[in-house]
């Protein structure tokens, strides 16, 4: 028999999942306790008792998005050898997730950065922390690729991370705003070109030796 604690946990997961879908489609500022309750057939007090304030719900959504993003992109990529294989796996998984999820639903990080670029508070802090941790992990992987000799020794890690992130942002705009069905393919081609400019003249593996994201 299901315990009350188990039922409460399932309800909380459903609340956060529903709120995440709403935020991905319409932005974090679109979230309200009342609308989430309506969609789930719960009372407002029932939702409030589990998540607290609207701001707490927004923070829970950012945390859940961050968890799913890491699970889909970084966890499997970390199984690859250090250096270019791992860096390329991150980009491949990142673009695959964009094709399967973000292009259809929206990206909390991309949209949230514009929603909260001139706001202060816990939600912005959560978003900023997630983006900075992601970019720090990217930079560490780039540095490992440089140390392994897979990227040129004069490669500027922060510049490459900026270009990788900008590539993804451009993909999201073209796919969702311009409705370019080939945006993900263009992003993969751009990544290959970026790598070709960063690998040593000979002897290092390149992105073209791996499959594109499905």
Secondary structure, DSSP 8 states (H G I E B T S, - for coil): ---HHHHHHHHHHHHHHHHHHHHHHH-GGG--HHHHHHHHT--HHHHHHHH-SHHHHHHHHHHHHHHHHHHHTHHHHTTS-TTHHHHHHHHHHHHHHIIIIIHHH--HHHHHHHHTTT--SHHHHHHHHHHHHHHHHHHHHHHHHHHTTSS-TT--HHHHHHHHHHHHHHHHHHHHTS--TTHHHHHHHHHHHHHHTTS-SSSS--GGGS----
